[in-house]
Amino acid sequence: MRKRISKTTKRALRSGRRAAAPSLRYADWLIERLKDPAEAAAYLEAVIDEGDQAAIMLALRQVALARGGIAQIARKAKLTREATYRMLSRSGNPELRSLTSVLEATGLRISVKPIAKQAA
């Protein structure tokens, strides 16, 4: 049985055009962007605004990967690598002290600001 090829693919093959080069994987693109401290801070702030703790931990994990990797961040934060991996997992529930240590190791810190008042 012959493999079915769509009309679009057939046209591209006939005309001798090459397929487009694969694009950059999202994870690689994100890690590259998060190397910039301002981008990392904005990314974490946006995830925190969503309010999902699992998403926050995974976002912090991505920032840690971008800023040198989990093991390096654990060393800088004076935490064990295993505890850092566990803390930055989907089910992670870090103590404030551990969270601030990891943030500091990534070059970030927690900040508090008032909630913007809504127009009446």
Jmol script that loads the backbone (N, CA, C; Angstrom):
load data "model"
ATOM      1  N   MET A   1       0.839  -1.185   0.000  1.00  0.00           N
ATOM      2  CA  MET A   1       0.000   0.000   0.000  1.00  0.00           C
ATOM      3  C   MET A   1       0.879   1.242   0.000  1.00  0.00           C
ATOM      4  N   ARG A   2       0.569   2.176  -0.865  1.00  0.00           N
ATOM      5  CA  ARG A   2       1.347   3.411  -0.967  1.00  0.00           C
ATOM      6  C   ARG A   2       1.035   4.353   0.180  1.00  0.00           C
ATOM      7  N   LYS A   3       2.035   5.061   0.605  1.00  0.00           N
ATOM      8  CA  LYS A   3       1.860   6.054   1.655  1.00  0.00           C
ATOM      9  C   LYS A   3       1.166   7.270   1.057  1.00  0.00           C
ATOM     10  N   ARG A   4       0.167   7.757   1.736  1.00  0.00           N
ATOM     11  CA  ARG A   4      -0.572   8.922   1.245  1.00  0.00           C
ATOM     12  C   ARG A   4       0.220  10.191   1.505  1.00  0.00           C
ATOM     13  N   ILE A   5       0.270  11.050   0.538  1.00  0.00           N
ATOM     14  CA  ILE A   5       0.951  12.330   0.654  1.00  0.00           C
ATOM     15  C   ILE A   5      -0.066  13.412   0.337  1.00  0.00           C
ATOM     16  N   SER A   6      -0.091  14.433   1.160  1.00  0.00           N
ATOM     17  CA  SER A   6      -1.058  15.505   0.938  1.00  0.00           C
ATOM     18  C   SER A   6      -0.723  16.267  -0.335  1.00  0.00           C
ATOM     19  N   LYS A   7      -1.705  16.978  -0.858  1.00  0.00           N
ATOM     20  CA  LYS A   7      -1.510  17.759  -2.083  1.00  0.00           C
ATOM     21  C   LYS A   7      -0.445  18.819  -1.887  1.00  0.00           C
ATOM     22  N   THR A   8      -0.411  19.428  -0.719  1.00  0.00           N
ATOM     23  CA  THR A   8       0.573  20.476  -0.450  1.00  0.00           C
ATOM     24  C   THR A   8       1.984  19.904  -0.473  1.00  0.00           C
ATOM     25  N   THR A   9       2.169  18.765   0.174  1.00  0.00           N
ATOM     26  CA  THR A   9       3.480  18.129   0.201  1.00  0.00           C
ATOM     27  C   THR A   9       3.891  17.708  -1.199  1.00  0.00           C
ATOM     28  N   LYS A  10       2.928  17.153  -1.967  1.00  0.00           N
ATOM     29  CA  LYS A  10       3.196  16.726  -3.336  1.00  0.00           C
ATOM     30  C   LYS A  10       3.683  17.903  -4.169  1.00  0.00           C
ATOM     31  N   ARG A  11       3.002  19.028  -4.039  1.00  0.00           N
ATOM     32  CA  ARG A  11       3.375  20.229  -4.797  1.00  0.00           C
ATOM     33  C   ARG A  11       4.783  20.672  -4.435  1.00  0.00           C
ATOM     34  N   ALA A  12       5.113  20.657  -3.150  1.00  0.00           N
ATOM     35  CA  ALA A  12       6.435  21.082  -2.698  1.00  0.00           C
ATOM     36  C   ALA A  12       7.512  20.133  -3.222  1.00  0.00           C
ATOM     37  N   LEU A  13       7.212  18.830  -3.216  1.00  0.00           N
ATOM     38  CA  LEU A  13       8.177  17.862  -3.705  1.00  0.00           C
ATOM     39  C   LEU A  13       8.400  18.022  -5.206  1.00  0.00           C
ATOM     40  N   ARG A  14       7.312  18.251  -5.950  1.00  0.00           N
ATOM     41  CA  ARG A  14       7.408  18.389  -7.401  1.00  0.00           C
ATOM     42  C   ARG A  14       8.173  19.633  -7.799  1.00  0.00           C
ATOM     43  N   SER A  15       7.958  20.715  -7.085  1.00  0.00           N
ATOM     44  CA  SER A  15       8.573  21.976  -7.480  1.00  0.00           C
ATOM     45  C   SER A  15      10.044  22.046  -7.065  1.00  0.00           C
ATOM     46  N   GLY A  16      10.523  21.052  -6.351  1.00  0.00           N
ATOM     47  CA  GLY A  16      11.929  21.021  -5.964  1.00  0.00           C
ATOM     48  C   GLY A  16      12.261  21.890  -4.766  1.00  0.00           C
ATOM     49  N   ARG A  17      11.256  22.489  -4.150  1.00  0.00           N
ATOM     50  CA  ARG A  17      11.504  23.312  -2.965  1.00  0.00           C
ATOM     51  C   ARG A  17      11.821  22.423  -1.777  1.00  0.00           C
ATOM     52  N   ARG A  18      12.707  22.921  -0.968  1.00  0.00           N
ATOM     53  CA  ARG A  18      13.054  22.182   0.237  1.00  0.00           C
ATOM     54  C   ARG A  18      12.103  22.573   1.359  1.00  0.00           C
ATOM     55  N   ALA A  19      11.921  21.658   2.254  1.00  0.00           N
ATOM     56  CA  ALA A  19      11.086  21.950   3.428  1.00  0.00           C
ATOM     57  C   ALA A  19      11.806  22.979   4.296  1.00  0.00           C
ATOM     58  N   ALA A  20      11.043  23.753   5.022  1.00  0.00           N
ATOM     59  CA  ALA A  20      11.613  24.772   5.901  1.00  0.00           C
ATOM     60  C   ALA A  20      12.444  24.104   6.993  1.00  0.00           C
ATOM     61  N   ALA A  21      13.485  24.755   7.407  1.00  0.00           N
ATOM     62  CA  ALA A  21      14.315  24.238   8.494  1.00  0.00           C
ATOM     63  C   ALA A  21      13.481  24.194   9.770  1.00  0.00           C
ATOM     64  N   PRO A  22      13.703  23.182  10.585  1.00  0.00           N
ATOM     65  CA  PRO A  22      12.919  23.113  11.824  1.00  0.00           C
ATOM     66  C   PRO A  22      13.195  24.326  12.698  1.00  0.00           C
ATOM     67  N   SER A  23      12.162  24.781  13.365  1.00  0.00           N
ATOM     68  CA  SER A  23      12.322  25.953  14.220  1.00  0.00           C
ATOM     69  C   SER A  23      12.964  25.554  15.539  1.00  0.00           C
ATOM     70  N   LEU A  24      13.374  26.539  16.299  1.00  0.00           N
ATOM     71  CA  LEU A  24      13.993  26.321  17.591  1.00  0.00           C
ATOM     72  C   LEU A  24      12.952  25.767  18.565  1.00  0.00           C
ATOM     73  N   ARG A  25      13.338  24.772  19.340  1.00  0.00           N
ATOM     74  CA  ARG A  25      12.410  24.212  20.319  1.00  0.00           C
ATOM     75  C   ARG A  25      12.043  25.279  21.345  1.00  0.00           C
ATOM     76  N   TYR A  26      10.806  25.271  21.808  1.00  0.00           N
ATOM     77  CA  TYR A  26      10.328  26.283  22.748  1.00  0.00           C
ATOM     78  C   TYR A  26      11.169  26.299  24.022  1.00  0.00           C
ATOM     79  N   ALA A  27      11.466  25.129  24.570  1.00  0.00           N
ATOM     80  CA  ALA A  27      12.224  25.064  25.824  1.00  0.00           C
ATOM     81  C   ALA A  27      13.592  25.728  25.658  1.00  0.00           C
ATOM     82  N   ASP A  28      14.264  25.457  24.532  1.00  0.00           N
ATOM     83  CA  ASP A  28      15.572  26.072  24.288  1.00  0.00           C
ATOM     84  C   ASP A  28      15.449  27.583  24.143  1.00  0.00           C
ATOM     85  N   TRP A  29      14.426  28.019  23.437  1.00  0.00           N
ATOM     86  CA  TRP A  29      14.190  29.449  23.248  1.00  0.00           C
ATOM     87  C   TRP A  29      13.943  30.129  24.593  1.00  0.00           C
ATOM     88  N   LEU A  30      13.102  29.499  25.418  1.00  0.00           N
ATOM     89  CA  LEU A  30      12.762  30.066  26.723  1.00  0.00           C
ATOM     90  C   LEU A  30      13.993  30.162  27.615  1.00  0.00           C
ATOM     91  N   ILE A  31      14.779  29.102  27.679  1.00  0.00           N
ATOM     92  CA  ILE A  31      15.982  29.100  28.514  1.00  0.00           C
ATOM     93  C   ILE A  31      16.926  30.218  28.070  1.00  0.00           C
ATOM     94  N   GLU A  32      17.063  30.394  26.768  1.00  0.00           N
ATOM     95  CA  GLU A  32      17.932  31.454  26.251  1.00  0.00           C
ATOM     96  C   GLU A  32      17.425  32.831  26.683  1.00  0.00           C
ATOM     97  N   ARG A  33      16.111  33.047  26.630  1.00  0.00           N
ATOM     98  CA  ARG A  33      15.524  34.332  27.034  1.00  0.00           C
ATOM     99  C   ARG A  33      15.678  34.578  28.530  1.00  0.00           C
ATOM    100  N   LEU A  34      15.568  33.505  29.322  1.00  0.00           N
ATOM    101  CA  LEU A  34      15.601  33.647  30.783  1.00  0.00           C
ATOM    102  C   LEU A  34      17.000  33.896  31.325  1.00  0.00           C
ATOM    103  N   LYS A  35      18.005  33.873  30.475  1.00  0.00           N
ATOM    104  CA  LYS A  35      19.362  34.215  30.914  1.00  0.00           C
ATOM    105  C   LYS A  35      19.465  35.701  31.266  1.00  0.00           C
ATOM    106  N   ASP A  36      18.582  36.502  30.696  1.00  0.00           N
ATOM    107  CA  ASP A  36      18.525  37.933  31.001  1.00  0.00           C
ATOM    108  C   ASP A  36      17.735  38.111  32.306  1.00  0.00           C
ATOM    109  N   PRO A  37      18.349  38.699  33.355  1.00  0.00           N
ATOM    110  CA  PRO A  37      17.653  38.843  34.645  1.00  0.00           C
ATOM    111  C   PRO A  37      16.323  39.593  34.550  1.00  0.00           C
ATOM    112  N   ALA A  38      16.238  40.597  33.691  1.00  0.00           N
ATOM    113  CA  ALA A  38      14.976  41.344  33.555  1.00  0.00           C
ATOM    114  C   ALA A  38      13.888  40.454  32.955  1.00  0.00           C
ATOM    115  N   GLU A  39      14.250  39.640  31.968  1.00  0.00           N
ATOM    116  CA  GLU A  39      13.284  38.709  31.368  1.00  0.00           C
ATOM    117  C   GLU A  39      12.847  37.659  32.385  1.00  0.00           C
ATOM    118  N   ALA A  40      13.814  37.148  33.150  1.00  0.00           N
ATOM    119  CA  ALA A  40      13.505  36.135  34.162  1.00  0.00           C
ATOM    120  C   ALA A  40      12.554  36.699  35.215  1.00  0.00           C
ATOM    121  N   ALA A  41      12.810  37.925  35.646  1.00  0.00           N
ATOM    122  CA  ALA A  41      11.946  38.553  36.650  1.00  0.00           C
ATOM    123  C   ALA A  41      10.537  38.762  36.100  1.00  0.00           C
ATOM    124  N   ALA A  42      10.432  39.243  34.872  1.00  0.00           N
ATOM    125  CA  ALA A  42       9.114  39.469  34.261  1.00  0.00           C
ATOM    126  C   ALA A  42       8.370  38.145  34.077  1.00  0.00           C
ATOM    127  N   TYR A  43       9.095  37.108  33.689  1.00  0.00           N
ATOM    128  CA  TYR A  43       8.491  35.782  33.500  1.00  0.00           C
ATOM    129  C   TYR A  43       7.940  35.249  34.818  1.00  0.00           C
ATOM    130  N   LEU A  44       8.757  35.307  35.871  1.00  0.00           N
ATOM    131  CA  LEU A  44       8.295  34.829  37.172  1.00  0.00           C
ATOM    132  C   LEU A  44       7.124  35.652  37.690  1.00  0.00           C
ATOM    133  N   GLU A  45       7.170  36.958  37.484  1.00  0.00           N
ATOM    134  CA  GLU A  45       6.075  37.813  37.937  1.00  0.00           C
ATOM    135  C   GLU A  45       4.768  37.454  37.219  1.00  0.00           C
ATOM    136  N   ALA A  46       4.851  37.185  35.931  1.00  0.00           N
ATOM    137  CA  ALA A  46       3.654  36.806  35.172  1.00  0.00           C
ATOM    138  C   ALA A  46       3.101  35.473  35.661  1.00  0.00           C
ATOM    139  N   VAL A  47       3.982  34.524  35.964  1.00  0.00           N
ATOM    140  CA  VAL A  47       3.526  33.215  36.449  1.00  0.00           C
ATOM    141  C   VAL A  47       2.941  33.352  37.856  1.00  0.00           C
ATOM    142  N   ILE A  48       3.558  34.177  38.684  1.00  0.00           N
ATOM    143  CA  ILE A  48       3.041  34.390  40.040  1.00  0.00           C
ATOM    144  C   ILE A  48       1.653  35.017  39.984  1.00  0.00           C
ATOM    145  N   ASP A  49       1.434  35.940  39.051  1.00  0.00           N
ATOM    146  CA  ASP A  49       0.116  36.570  38.897  1.00  0.00           C
ATOM    147  C   ASP A  49      -0.971  35.556  38.590  1.00  0.00           C
ATOM    148  N   GLU A  50      -0.604  34.452  37.933  1.00  0.00           N
ATOM    149  CA  GLU A  50      -1.583  33.391  37.630  1.00  0.00           C
ATOM    150  C   GLU A  50      -2.019  32.664  38.903  1.00  0.00           C
ATOM    151  N   GLY A  51      -1.121  32.572  39.884  1.00  0.00           N
ATOM    152  CA  GLY A  51      -1.485  32.001  41.178  1.00  0.00           C
ATOM    153  C   GLY A  51      -1.400  30.498  41.319  1.00  0.00           C
ATOM    154  N   ASP A  52      -0.861  29.794  40.338  1.00  0.00           N
ATOM    155  CA  ASP A  52      -0.752  28.337  40.403  1.00  0.00           C
ATOM    156  C   ASP A  52       0.618  27.967  40.961  1.00  0.00           C
ATOM    157  N   GLN A  53       0.651  27.374  42.152  1.00  0.00           N
ATOM    158  CA  GLN A  53       1.927  27.085  42.807  1.00  0.00           C
ATOM    159  C   GLN A  53       2.777  26.130  41.988  1.00  0.00           C
ATOM    160  N   ALA A  54       2.182  25.114  41.376  1.00  0.00           N
ATOM    161  CA  ALA A  54       2.955  24.174  40.566  1.00  0.00           C
ATOM    162  C   ALA A  54       3.617  24.898  39.397  1.00  0.00           C
ATOM    163  N   ALA A  55       2.894  25.811  38.773  1.00  0.00           N
ATOM    164  CA  ALA A  55       3.454  26.572  37.658  1.00  0.00           C
ATOM    165  C   ALA A  55       4.583  27.485  38.136  1.00  0.00           C
ATOM    166  N   ILE A  56       4.442  28.035  39.320  1.00  0.00           N
ATOM    167  CA  ILE A  56       5.485  28.906  39.874  1.00  0.00           C
ATOM    168  C   ILE A  56       6.769  28.113  40.095  1.00  0.00           C
ATOM    169  N   MET A  57       6.640  26.916  40.676  1.00  0.00           N
ATOM    170  CA  MET A  57       7.821  26.094  40.932  1.00  0.00           C
ATOM    171  C   MET A  57       8.498  25.686  39.619  1.00  0.00           C
ATOM    172  N   LEU A  58       7.702  25.324  38.613  1.00  0.00           N
ATOM    173  CA  LEU A  58       8.285  24.949  37.323  1.00  0.00           C
ATOM    174  C   LEU A  58       8.928  26.146  36.630  1.00  0.00           C
ATOM    175  N   ALA A  59       8.331  27.319  36.771  1.00  0.00           N
ATOM    176  CA  ALA A  59       8.915  28.525  36.182  1.00  0.00           C
ATOM    177  C   ALA A  59      10.245  28.848  36.866  1.00  0.00           C
ATOM    178  N   LEU A  60      10.286  28.708  38.175  1.00  0.00           N
ATOM    179  CA  LEU A  60      11.527  28.947  38.906  1.00  0.00           C
ATOM    180  C   LEU A  60      12.589  27.923  38.506  1.00  0.00           C
ATOM    181  N   ARG A  61      12.160  26.711  38.234  1.00  0.00           N
ATOM    182  CA  ARG A  61      13.084  25.670  37.761  1.00  0.00           C
ATOM    183  C   ARG A  61      13.679  26.070  36.406  1.00  0.00           C
ATOM    184  N   GLN A  62      12.846  26.594  35.505  1.00  0.00           N
ATOM    185  CA  GLN A  62      13.336  27.027  34.202  1.00  0.00           C
ATOM    186  C   GLN A  62      14.321  28.179  34.340  1.00  0.00           C
ATOM    187  N   VAL A  63      14.045  29.088  35.258  1.00  0.00           N
ATOM    188  CA  VAL A  63      14.975  30.197  35.509  1.00  0.00           C
ATOM    189  C   VAL A  63      16.290  29.641  36.047  1.00  0.00           C
ATOM    190  N   ALA A  64      16.218  28.684  36.964  1.00  0.00           N
ATOM    191  CA  ALA A  64      17.432  28.078  37.511  1.00  0.00           C
ATOM    192  C   ALA A  64      18.242  27.390  36.411  1.00  0.00           C
ATOM    193  N   LEU A  65      17.570  26.702  35.508  1.00  0.00           N
ATOM    194  CA  LEU A  65      18.265  26.055  34.390  1.00  0.00           C
ATOM    195  C   LEU A  65      18.970  27.096  33.522  1.00  0.00           C
ATOM    196  N   ALA A  66      18.308  28.197  33.294  1.00  0.00           N
ATOM    197  CA  ALA A  66      18.885  29.255  32.458  1.00  0.00           C
ATOM    198  C   ALA A  66      20.063  29.940  33.146  1.00  0.00           C
ATOM    199  N   ARG A  67      20.063  29.979  34.452  1.00  0.00           N
ATOM    200  CA  ARG A  67      21.082  30.714  35.194  1.00  0.00           C
ATOM    201  C   ARG A  67      22.226  29.813  35.665  1.00  0.00           C
ATOM    202  N   GLY A  68      22.399  28.655  35.040  1.00  0.00           N
ATOM    203  CA  GLY A  68      23.549  27.812  35.363  1.00  0.00           C
ATOM    204  C   GLY A  68      23.214  26.371  35.671  1.00  0.00           C
ATOM    205  N   GLY A  69      21.957  26.057  35.822  1.00  0.00           N
ATOM    206  CA  GLY A  69      21.569  24.679  36.123  1.00  0.00           C
ATOM    207  C   GLY A  69      21.206  24.500  37.588  1.00  0.00           C
ATOM    208  N   ILE A  70      20.448  23.457  37.845  1.00  0.00           N
ATOM    209  CA  ILE A  70      19.942  23.201  39.201  1.00  0.00           C
ATOM    210  C   ILE A  70      21.102  22.961  40.173  1.00  0.00           C
ATOM    211  N   ALA A  71      22.080  22.155  39.771  1.00  0.00           N
ATOM    212  CA  ALA A  71      23.178  21.827  40.680  1.00  0.00           C
ATOM    213  C   ALA A  71      23.967  23.078  41.062  1.00  0.00           C
ATOM    214  N   GLN A  72      24.244  23.930  40.100  1.00  0.00           N
ATOM    215  CA  GLN A  72      24.990  25.160  40.396  1.00  0.00           C
ATOM    216  C   GLN A  72      24.183  26.095  41.287  1.00  0.00           C
ATOM    217  N   ILE A  73      22.905  26.216  41.022  1.00  0.00           N
ATOM    218  CA  ILE A  73      22.034  27.062  41.853  1.00  0.00           C
ATOM    219  C   ILE A  73      21.959  26.504  43.268  1.00  0.00           C
ATOM    220  N   ALA A  74      21.891  25.177  43.401  1.00  0.00           N
ATOM    221  CA  ALA A  74      21.858  24.553  44.733  1.00  0.00           C
ATOM    222  C   ALA A  74      23.128  24.879  45.502  1.00  0.00           C
ATOM    223  N   ARG A  75      24.278  24.799  44.833  1.00  0.00           N
ATOM    224  CA  ARG A  75      25.546  25.142  45.505  1.00  0.00           C
ATOM    225  C   ARG A  75      25.550  26.596  45.963  1.00  0.00           C
ATOM    226  N   LYS A  76      25.136  27.501  45.075  1.00  0.00           N
ATOM    227  CA  LYS A  76      25.115  28.930  45.434  1.00  0.00           C
ATOM    228  C   LYS A  76      24.150  29.209  46.581  1.00  0.00           C
ATOM    229  N   ALA A  77      23.031  28.468  46.602  1.00  0.00           N
ATOM    230  CA  ALA A  77      22.010  28.674  47.635  1.00  0.00           C
ATOM    231  C   ALA A  77      22.328  27.918  48.922  1.00  0.00           C
ATOM    232  N   LYS A  78      23.414  27.133  48.893  1.00  0.00           N
ATOM    233  CA  LYS A  78      23.822  26.319  50.047  1.00  0.00           C
ATOM    234  C   LYS A  78      22.734  25.317  50.438  1.00  0.00           C
ATOM    235  N   LEU A  79      22.153  24.694  49.399  1.00  0.00           N
ATOM    236  CA  LEU A  79      21.151  23.642  49.569  1.00  0.00           C
ATOM    237  C   LEU A  79      21.669  22.384  48.883  1.00  0.00           C
ATOM    238  N   THR A  80      21.121  21.236  49.257  1.00  0.00           N
ATOM    239  CA  THR A  80      21.526  20.016  48.541  1.00  0.00           C
ATOM    240  C   THR A  80      20.861  20.007  47.169  1.00  0.00           C
ATOM    241  N   ARG A  81      21.527  19.352  46.235  1.00  0.00           N
ATOM    242  CA  ARG A  81      21.001  19.267  44.879  1.00  0.00           C
ATOM    243  C   ARG A  81      19.638  18.559  44.875  1.00  0.00           C
ATOM    244  N   GLU A  82      19.537  17.478  45.637  1.00  0.00           N
ATOM    245  CA  GLU A  82      18.292  16.706  45.687  1.00  0.00           C
ATOM    246  C   GLU A  82      17.148  17.545  46.241  1.00  0.00           C
ATOM    247  N   ALA A  83      17.422  18.280  47.310  1.00  0.00           N
ATOM    248  CA  ALA A  83      16.384  19.124  47.907  1.00  0.00           C
ATOM    249  C   ALA A  83      15.955  20.218  46.940  1.00  0.00           C
ATOM    250  N   THR A  84      16.914  20.745  46.177  1.00  0.00           N
ATOM    251  CA  THR A  84      16.585  21.795  45.213  1.00  0.00           C
ATOM    252  C   THR A  84      15.732  21.241  44.084  1.00  0.00           C
ATOM    253  N   TYR A  85      16.094  20.063  43.578  1.00  0.00           N
ATOM    254  CA  TYR A  85      15.270  19.429  42.543  1.00  0.00           C
ATOM    255  C   TYR A  85      13.855  19.182  43.061  1.00  0.00           C
ATOM    256  N   ARG A  86      13.763  18.662  44.296  1.00  0.00           N
ATOM    257  CA  ARG A  86      12.455  18.375  44.890  1.00  0.00           C
ATOM    258  C   ARG A  86      11.646  19.663  45.072  1.00  0.00           C
ATOM    259  N   MET A  87      12.325  20.720  45.540  1.00  0.00           N
ATOM    260  CA  MET A  87      11.654  21.993  45.775  1.00  0.00           C
ATOM    261  C   MET A  87      11.122  22.580  44.473  1.00  0.00           C
ATOM    262  N   LEU A  88      11.873  22.432  43.387  1.00  0.00           N
ATOM    263  CA  LEU A  88      11.481  23.028  42.111  1.00  0.00           C
ATOM    264  C   LEU A  88      10.654  22.092  41.244  1.00  0.00           C
ATOM    265  N   SER A  89      10.125  21.045  41.844  1.00  0.00           N
ATOM    266  CA  SER A  89       9.249  20.127  41.104  1.00  0.00           C
ATOM    267  C   SER A  89       7.823  20.664  41.128  1.00  0.00           C
ATOM    268  N   ARG A  90       6.967  20.036  40.356  1.00  0.00           N
ATOM    269  CA  ARG A  90       5.561  20.441  40.271  1.00  0.00           C
ATOM    270  C   ARG A  90       4.895  20.411  41.647  1.00  0.00           C
ATOM    271  N   SER A  91       5.301  19.471  42.504  1.00  0.00           N
ATOM    272  CA  SER A  91       4.689  19.360  43.831  1.00  0.00           C
ATOM    273  C   SER A  91       5.539  20.024  44.918  1.00  0.00           C
ATOM    274  N   GLY A  92       6.525  20.811  44.513  1.00  0.00           N
ATOM    275  CA  GLY A  92       7.407  21.472  45.476  1.00  0.00           C
ATOM    276  C   GLY A  92       6.664  22.445  46.374  1.00  0.00           C
ATOM    277  N   ASN A  93       7.079  22.480  47.627  1.00  0.00           N
ATOM    278  CA  ASN A  93       6.465  23.376  48.604  1.00  0.00           C
ATOM    279  C   ASN A  93       7.572  23.906  49.501  1.00  0.00           C
ATOM    280  N   PRO A  94       8.391  24.829  48.980  1.00  0.00           N
ATOM    281  CA  PRO A  94       9.573  25.261  49.731  1.00  0.00           C
ATOM    282  C   PRO A  94       9.241  26.176  50.900  1.00  0.00           C
ATOM    283  N   GLU A  95      10.132  26.159  51.867  1.00  0.00           N
ATOM    284  CA  GLU A  95      10.058  27.145  52.945  1.00  0.00           C
ATOM    285  C   GLU A  95      10.486  28.482  52.357  1.00  0.00           C
ATOM    286  N   LEU A  96      10.068  29.550  52.972  1.00  0.00           N
ATOM    287  CA  LEU A  96      10.419  30.884  52.495  1.00  0.00           C
ATOM    288  C   LEU A  96      11.939  31.064  52.441  1.00  0.00           C
ATOM    289  N   ARG A  97      12.622  30.549  53.448  1.00  0.00           N
ATOM    290  CA  ARG A  97      14.094  30.663  53.504  1.00  0.00           C
ATOM    291  C   ARG A  97      14.734  29.979  52.288  1.00  0.00           C
ATOM    292  N   SER A  98      14.269  28.783  51.930  1.00  0.00           N
ATOM    293  CA  SER A  98      14.807  28.060  50.776  1.00  0.00           C
ATOM    294  C   SER A  98      14.473  28.787  49.481  1.00  0.00           C
ATOM    295  N   LEU A  99      13.252  29.279  49.385  1.00  0.00           N
ATOM    296  CA  LEU A  99      12.830  29.991  48.186  1.00  0.00           C
ATOM    297  C   LEU A  99      13.670  31.250  47.968  1.00  0.00           C
ATOM    298  N   THR A 100      13.880  32.016  49.030  1.00  0.00           N
ATOM    299  CA  THR A 100      14.679  33.236  48.885  1.00  0.00           C
ATOM    300  C   THR A 100      16.136  32.900  48.570  1.00  0.00           C
ATOM    301  N   SER A 101      16.648  31.793  49.100  1.00  0.00           N
ATOM    302  CA  SER A 101      18.015  31.375  48.789  1.00  0.00           C
ATOM    303  C   SER A 101      18.163  31.034  47.316  1.00  0.00           C
ATOM    304  N   VAL A 102      17.203  30.301  46.775  1.00  0.00           N
ATOM    305  CA  VAL A 102      17.250  29.942  45.355  1.00  0.00           C
ATOM    306  C   VAL A 102      17.098  31.185  44.488  1.00  0.00           C
ATOM    307  N   LEU A 103      16.180  32.056  44.844  1.00  0.00           N
ATOM    308  CA  LEU A 103      16.013  33.287  44.084  1.00  0.00           C
ATOM    309  C   LEU A 103      17.296  34.122  44.103  1.00  0.00           C
ATOM    310  N   GLU A 104      17.908  34.238  45.261  1.00  0.00           N
ATOM    311  CA  GLU A 104      19.147  35.003  45.378  1.00  0.00           C
ATOM    312  C   GLU A 104      20.247  34.374  44.518  1.00  0.00           C
ATOM    313  N   ALA A 105      20.303  33.048  44.504  1.00  0.00           N
ATOM    314  CA  ALA A 105      21.307  32.348  43.698  1.00  0.00           C
ATOM    315  C   ALA A 105      21.095  32.572  42.198  1.00  0.00           C
ATOM    316  N   THR A 106      19.856  32.847  41.807  1.00  0.00           N
ATOM    317  CA  THR A 106      19.574  33.135  40.396  1.00  0.00           C
ATOM    318  C   THR A 106      19.692  34.617  40.079  1.00  0.00           C
ATOM    319  N   GLY A 107      19.987  35.417  41.098  1.00  0.00           N
ATOM    320  CA  GLY A 107      20.138  36.852  40.869  1.00  0.00           C
ATOM    321  C   GLY A 107      18.832  37.612  40.973  1.00  0.00           C
ATOM    322  N   LEU A 108      17.849  37.029  41.645  1.00  0.00           N
ATOM    323  CA  LEU A 108      16.533  37.661  41.793  1.00  0.00           C
ATOM    324  C   LEU A 108      16.172  37.740  43.268  1.00  0.00           C
ATOM    325  N   ARG A 109      15.098  38.464  43.579  1.00  0.00           N
ATOM    326  CA  ARG A 109      14.611  38.530  44.948  1.00  0.00           C
ATOM    327  C   ARG A 109      13.105  38.713  44.943  1.00  0.00           C
ATOM    328  N   ILE A 110      12.501  38.427  46.074  1.00  0.00           N
ATOM    329  CA  ILE A 110      11.064  38.617  46.233  1.00  0.00           C
ATOM    330  C   ILE A 110      10.804  40.100  46.499  1.00  0.00           C
ATOM    331  N   SER A 111       9.745  40.598  45.921  1.00  0.00           N
ATOM    332  CA  SER A 111       9.376  41.996  46.107  1.00  0.00           C
ATOM    333  C   SER A 111       7.875  42.058  46.381  1.00  0.00           C
ATOM    334  N   VAL A 112       7.479  43.002  47.176  1.00  0.00           N
ATOM    335  CA  VAL A 112       6.063  43.179  47.491  1.00  0.00           C
ATOM    336  C   VAL A 112       5.644  44.554  46.999  1.00  0.00           C
ATOM    337  N   LYS A 113       4.483  44.613  46.366  1.00  0.00           N
ATOM    338  CA  LYS A 113       3.960  45.903  45.907  1.00  0.00           C
ATOM    339  C   LYS A 113       2.452  45.920  46.090  1.00  0.00           C
ATOM    340  N   PRO A 114       1.882  47.089  46.228  1.00  0.00           N
ATOM    341  CA  PRO A 114       0.424  47.164  46.445  1.00  0.00           C
ATOM    342  C   PRO A 114      -0.335  46.725  45.190  1.00  0.00           C
ATOM    343  N   ILE A 115      -1.502  46.192  45.432  1.00  0.00           N
ATOM    344  CA  ILE A 115      -2.384  45.824  44.329  1.00  0.00           C
ATOM    345  C   ILE A 115      -2.966  47.099  43.753  1.00  0.00           C
ATOM    346  N   ALA A 116      -2.934  47.214  42.442  1.00  0.00           N
ATOM    347  CA  ALA A 116      -3.468  48.411  41.779  1.00  0.00           C
ATOM    348  C   ALA A 116      -4.968  48.508  42.045  1.00  0.00           C
ATOM    349  N   LYS A 117      -5.409  49.705  42.386  1.00  0.00           N
ATOM    350  CA  LYS A 117      -6.840  49.928  42.627  1.00  0.00           C
ATOM    351  C   LYS A 117      -7.562  49.959  41.298  1.00  0.00           C
ATOM    352  N   GLN A 118      -8.729  49.331  41.279  1.00  0.00           N
ATOM    353  CA  GLN A 118      -9.545  49.329  40.056  1.00  0.00           C
ATOM    354  C   GLN A 118     -10.362  50.605  39.993  1.00  0.00           C
ATOM    355  N   ALA A 119     -10.533  51.099  38.776  1.00  0.00           N
ATOM    356  CA  ALA A 119     -11.351  52.310  38.567  1.00  0.00           C
ATOM    357  C   ALA A 119     -12.790  52.004  38.895  1.00  0.00           C
ATOM    358  N   ALA A 120     -13.443  52.930  39.565  1.00  0.00           N
ATOM    359  CA  ALA A 120     -14.836  52.724  39.984  1.00  0.00           C
ATOM    360  C   ALA A 120     -15.793  53.067  38.866  1.00  0.00           C
TER     361      ALA A 120
END
end "model"
wireframe off; spacefill off
backbone 0.3
color backbone group
